[in-house]
Amino acid sequence: MAKKVVATLKKEGGVKYAKIIKAVKNPTTGAYTFREEIVLQDEVNAALKN
């Protein structure tokens, strides 16, 4: 499944996307989990600030 997502991100002539992987800390346990998002390449900085 991941290979299919990467292949669609590299499609030419379309809208450019970026895959963001964030480490999010759980406040109760202190454990980190990873959250993945696919956003437009123009909105990467805004997505990383949140």
Backbone hydrogen bonds, N-H to C=O, Kabsch-Sander energy under -0.5 kcal/mol:
donor,donor_aa,acceptor,acceptor_aa,energy
5,V,1,M,-1.7
6,V,2,A,-2.3
7,A,3,K,-2.2
8,T,4,K,-1.8
9,L,5,V,-1.4
10,K,6,V,-1.0
11,K,8,T,-0.9
14,G,11,K,-0.7
17,Y,9,L,-0.6
18,A,39,V,-2.8
20,I,18,A,-0.6
20,I,37,E,-3.2
22,K,20,I,-0.5
22,K,35,R,-2.8
24,V,22,K,-0.6
24,V,33,T,-3.4
26,N,31,A,-3.0
30,G,26,N,-2.2
33,T,24,V,-2.5
35,R,22,K,-2.8
37,E,20,I,-2.6
39,V,18,A,-2.4
39,V,37,E,-0.5
41,Q,16,K,-2.4
43,E,40,L,-1.3
44,V,41,Q,-0.9
47,A,43,E,-1.9
48,L,44,V,-2.0
49,K,45,N,-1.3
50,N,46,A,-0.9
